[in-house]
Amino acid sequence: MTLAAGSAPPTRPSPIAWRIASVTEIRDETPTVKSFTLAVPDWPGHRAGQHVDLRLTAQDGYSVERSYSIASEPERGSDVELTVERIEGGEVSPFLDQVVIVGDRLEVRGPIGGYFVWESSTTPTEALFLVGGGSGVVPLMAMLRHRARNGLRNPARLLLSARHAEDVIYRSELEALAAAGDGFELVLTLTRSTPQGWTGYSRRIDDRMVAEVLEPLGSRARCFVCGPTALVEVAADALARLGLPADRIRTERFGPTGT
């Protein structure tokens, strides 16, 4: 590309800066999942559904990075919450689970991503349909927290898959949100075992389940699907077969969790 005389060279977007965040709270969510609240200096703010990169560096200089969805709603400001599932044999999640304590400092950069996001101000009344599997619920939780903080009453449903009842991340909070009477409903499906008296679904997400849970919201709902690749493909294909326009379906894939 050539430039006309006297013209300035095109500007390039500046790289997202790494920031040193302090761990202010650690909370157990399930036997294998923890939430970490980080105080991030000069945090520019985020949108529900975005993620951050987290970097660990050893004394010998070796470093490793992982991306984690932001669980906290934008209204929490510079207190950024990450929810991390421990992956056996992983390089980062076991360290976070077993080593990191309140007061530790971690390198993060973000927010990152603009495709898998939902902002209450742009579509405050339209129906919202969320489908998640395992830790795929994390960015969806940011959306639900964002919705609740803004006092919205638009119809919203979360179809969430987990192996066992004790593996449902944020279960108490999700049940409290569903009990608030503001138009949000929680639908669980357990794929490995169910507790005594269970009346919910007890199989992997499939076309019929997606159709049943979506039906009260209608075919104009805005849909977000996040989880293992197999789950995402099944749910997204089901939504397309039900006639939802492609521009109303957003997907994000996580590593396999077997849900």
Secondary structure, 3 states (H helix, E strand, C coil): CCCCCCCCCCCCCCCCCCEEEEEEEEEEEECCEEEEEEECCCCCCCCECCEEEEEEECCCCCEEEEEEEECCCHHHCCEEEEEEECCCCCCCHHHHHHCCCCCCEEEEEEEECCCCCECCCCCCCCCEEEEEEHHHHHHHHHHHHHHHHCCCCCCEEEEEEECCHHHCCCHHHHHHHHCCCCCEEEEEEECCCCCCCCCCECCCCCHHHHHHHHCCCCCCCEEEEEEEHHHHHHHHHHHHHCCCCHHHEEEEEECCCCC
